[in-house]
Amino acid sequence: MSHEEKLLALLPELTEEEKDRQTREGLADVDAGRTIPHDELLRWVRQLTVPA
């Protein structure tokens, strides 16, 4: 299991309605050009998970 998969496993379970709502919001963000490169997101997540 990759580091990213382990992080995803820690997220709470969402209802189908919540998944649908978040998916629609995400698609609207993409349509509006509000995105960031994947590697930038991974760098940010890794900074959050590095022990102090």
C-alpha positions as CSV (number, residue, x, y, z in Angstrom):
1,M,0.0,0.0,0.0
2,S,1.4,3.4,-1.0
3,H,1.8,6.3,1.3
4,E,-1.1,8.1,-0.4
5,E,-3.3,5.0,-0.1
6,K,-2.6,4.9,3.7
7,L,-3.6,8.5,4.0
8,L,-6.8,8.0,2.2
9,A,-7.7,5.0,4.5
10,L,-7.7,7.5,7.4
11,L,-10.5,9.6,5.9
12,P,-14.0,9.1,7.4
13,E,-16.7,7.2,5.5
14,L,-19.0,9.5,3.5
15,T,-22.6,9.0,2.6
16,E,-23.5,8.6,-1.0
17,E,-25.2,12.0,-0.9
18,E,-22.1,13.6,0.4
19,K,-19.9,11.9,-2.2
20,D,-22.2,13.1,-4.9
21,R,-22.2,16.7,-3.6
22,Q,-18.4,16.8,-3.3
23,T,-18.0,15.3,-6.8
24,R,-20.3,18.0,-8.3
25,E,-18.3,20.7,-6.4
26,G,-15.0,19.3,-7.6
27,L,-16.2,19.2,-11.2
28,A,-17.4,22.8,-11.0
29,D,-13.9,23.7,-9.7
30,V,-12.3,22.0,-12.6
31,D,-14.6,23.7,-15.1
32,A,-13.7,27.0,-13.5
33,G,-10.0,26.3,-13.7
34,R,-9.5,26.1,-9.9
35,T,-6.9,23.3,-9.9
36,I,-3.4,22.7,-8.7
37,P,-0.8,20.2,-10.1
38,H,-0.9,16.8,-8.5
39,D,2.8,16.9,-7.5
40,E,2.2,20.2,-5.7
41,L,-0.6,18.6,-3.7
42,L,1.5,15.6,-2.7
43,R,4.3,17.9,-1.5
44,W,1.8,19.8,0.7
45,V,0.3,16.5,2.1
46,R,3.8,15.2,2.9
47,Q,4.6,18.4,4.8
48,L,1.5,17.8,6.9
49,T,2.5,14.2,7.7
50,V,6.2,14.7,8.6
51,P,6.7,14.3,12.4
52,A,7.8,17.4,14.1
